[in-house]
Amino acid sequence: MSTLMPLLTLMVTLVLAAFNVQAALPGDSIYQLNSDWQNRQGDSLSIQQLVGKKQIVAMIYTDCITACPVIVSEIKSIQAALSPEQQQRLGFVLVSLTPARDTPKVMRHFAKKRGLNEHWTLLSGSDEDVRTLAMALNIRYMGLADGEVAHSNAITVLDEQGRMQLQQTGLPGGPAALIEKLGL
């Protein structure tokens, strides 16, 4: 019984800590969404696990040949303009608009092909969770008969607590202008 007590205490502490983190989030935080995702390694990830640093978020699909490669290239140009210290304070998140097709294996291949390093989180979720997140981020999308997806081409920046800090299409003024807005 005495060996179980420290383990039980640890478990209760972890549960309470998790509850307090979520309770401390502002009401307009994206991290309030109760959604579970799968990353490119195939691990489950709660959206709340992104709390703690600013995130640049885009909703894409990996087999897109038009807008999505441009979005990823623009975000990569932001990353390239950052110092290593700035990169530690910022995450890059790509959320799949076609979760049935964008399996962890497909996302790993996409990340490797595009040169996306450990600062990038690629997420795939249920159709419902993708739609809910898109609505929360004010991203519109619609599947087309040919398998393509028409979607908003927005880059969204979330603050450390998951509140929308800014959203824009493209990089008017280049990466430096967005980095200045980030206040890194």
matplotlib code that plots the C-alpha trace (Angstrom):
import matplotlib.pyplot as plt

x = [0.0, 2.8, 4.4, 1.1, 0.6, 3.4, 2.2, -1.4, -0.3, 1.6, -1.3, -3.7, -1.2, -0.9, -4.6, -5.1, -2.2, -3.8, -7.2, -5.6, -3.8, -7.0, -9.0, -6.4, -6.8, -8.7, -12.2, -11.2, -8.3, -8.3, -6.9, -10.3, -11.4, -11.7, -10.0, -7.5, -5.1, -2.5, 1.0, 3.3, 4.9, 1.4, 1.2, -2.0, -1.8, -4.3, -4.6, -3.9, -0.3, 0.6, 0.2, 3.3, 4.7, 3.4, 2.3, 2.1, -0.8, -2.0, -4.6, -3.4, -3.5, -0.4, -1.3, -2.3, -0.4, -1.5, -1.9, -0.6, 3.0, 3.0, 1.7, 4.3, 7.1, 6.0, 6.1, 9.5, 10.7, 9.6, 11.4, 14.6, 14.5, 14.4, 17.4, 17.8, 16.6, 13.5, 12.7, 12.7, 9.9, 7.7, 6.0, 4.9, 1.7, 0.1, -3.3, -4.6, -7.9, -8.0, -7.4, -8.5, -5.7, -3.1, -2.0, 1.1, 3.1, 2.0, 2.7, 6.2, 6.9, 5.6, 7.7, 10.8, 10.2, 9.6, 12.5, 10.3, 12.3, 11.4, 9.9, 7.0, 3.9, 1.8, -1.7, -4.5, -7.8, -11.3, -13.4, -15.4, -12.4, -10.9, -14.2, -14.4, -10.8, -11.3, -14.4, -12.6, -9.8, -12.2, -10.9, -13.3, -12.9, -14.9, -14.1, -14.5, -15.6, -12.1, -10.6, -9.1, -10.1, -10.9, -9.8, -8.7, -5.0, -4.5, -1.6, -2.7, -0.6, -1.7, -0.2, 1.2, -2.3, -3.9, -5.6, -5.6, -2.9, -3.1, -4.2, -3.2, -3.0, 0.6, 3.5, 2.9, 6.2, 8.0, 8.9, 10.5, 7.2, 5.4, 8.3, 8.1, 4.4, 5.2, 7.3, 9.9]
y = [0.0, 2.4, 2.0, 2.8, 6.1, 8.1, 6.9, 7.8, 11.2, 11.8, 10.8, 13.1, 15.9, 15.4, 15.4, 18.5, 20.3, 19.4, 20.8, 24.0, 24.6, 24.3, 26.3, 29.1, 29.5, 32.5, 31.9, 32.9, 30.4, 27.8, 25.5, 25.4, 23.1, 19.6, 17.9, 15.1, 15.0, 12.6, 14.0, 12.8, 10.3, 8.7, 9.9, 11.3, 15.0, 17.2, 20.7, 22.0, 20.6, 23.5, 26.0, 27.9, 29.5, 31.3, 29.2, 29.9, 27.8, 27.0, 24.5, 22.7, 19.3, 17.4, 16.5, 20.0, 21.4, 25.0, 27.1, 24.8, 24.6, 28.4, 28.6, 26.2, 28.0, 31.3, 29.9, 28.3, 31.8, 33.1, 30.3, 31.0, 34.6, 33.8, 33.3, 30.0, 31.6, 33.0, 29.6, 28.2, 30.6, 29.8, 26.7, 26.0, 24.0, 22.5, 21.0, 18.7, 19.5, 15.9, 13.8, 10.5, 10.9, 12.6, 9.7, 9.9, 8.1, 10.6, 13.5, 12.2, 11.9, 15.5, 16.9, 15.2, 16.3, 19.9, 20.0, 20.6, 20.2, 19.5, 23.0, 21.9, 20.0, 18.3, 17.4, 15.2, 14.8, 13.7, 15.5, 17.0, 18.3, 19.8, 21.6, 22.9, 24.2, 25.7, 27.5, 28.8, 30.1, 31.6, 29.3, 28.3, 25.2, 22.9, 19.6, 19.6, 16.8, 16.3, 15.6, 19.1, 21.3, 25.0, 26.8, 30.0, 30.7, 32.3, 32.2, 32.5, 33.4, 32.2, 33.7, 31.5, 30.8, 30.0, 33.3, 34.6, 37.3, 38.0, 36.4, 37.3, 35.9, 35.8, 37.8, 41.4, 43.1, 39.8, 37.6, 40.4, 42.4, 39.4, 38.7, 42.3, 41.9, 38.8, 40.8, 38.0]
z = [0.0, 0.9, -2.6, -4.3, -2.4, -4.2, -7.6, -6.8, -5.5, -8.8, -10.9, -9.0, -9.3, -13.1, -13.6, -11.5, -13.3, -16.7, -15.5, -14.2, -17.5, -19.4, -16.8, -17.1, -20.8, -22.0, -23.4, -26.9, -27.1, -29.9, -27.2, -25.6, -28.4, -27.2, -30.1, -30.6, -33.5, -34.9, -35.8, -38.5, -36.1, -35.6, -32.0, -30.5, -29.7, -27.9, -29.4, -25.9, -26.1, -28.4, -25.5, -24.4, -27.5, -30.5, -33.4, -37.1, -38.4, -41.9, -43.1, -46.2, -47.8, -48.8, -52.4, -53.4, -56.3, -56.3, -53.2, -50.5, -51.7, -51.8, -48.2, -47.0, -48.9, -47.3, -43.8, -44.5, -45.6, -42.2, -40.4, -42.5, -41.5, -37.8, -35.5, -33.7, -30.5, -32.2, -33.7, -30.2, -29.3, -32.3, -33.7, -37.2, -37.5, -40.7, -40.3, -43.0, -44.8, -46.1, -43.0, -44.7, -47.2, -45.0, -42.9, -40.7, -43.4, -46.0, -43.6, -42.9, -46.6, -47.1, -44.3, -45.6, -49.2, -48.0, -45.5, -42.5, -39.3, -35.7, -35.3, -37.6, -36.3, -38.9, -37.7, -39.1, -37.2, -37.7, -40.3, -37.5, -35.6, -38.8, -39.6, -36.0, -36.0, -39.5, -38.2, -35.1, -37.3, -39.9, -42.6, -45.3, -47.4, -49.6, -51.3, -55.0, -57.3, -58.7, -55.2, -54.9, -52.0, -52.4, -49.3, -47.7, -48.1, -44.7, -42.4, -38.8, -35.9, -32.4, -29.3, -26.5, -25.1, -28.5, -29.2, -32.8, -32.9, -36.6, -39.9, -43.4, -46.9, -48.2, -46.9, -48.0, -47.0, -46.9, -43.9, -42.0, -41.8, -40.3, -37.9, -36.7, -36.0, -34.0, -31.6, -31.3]

ax = plt.figure().add_subplot(projection="3d")
ax.plot(x, y, z, "-o")
ax.set_aspect("equal")
plt.show()
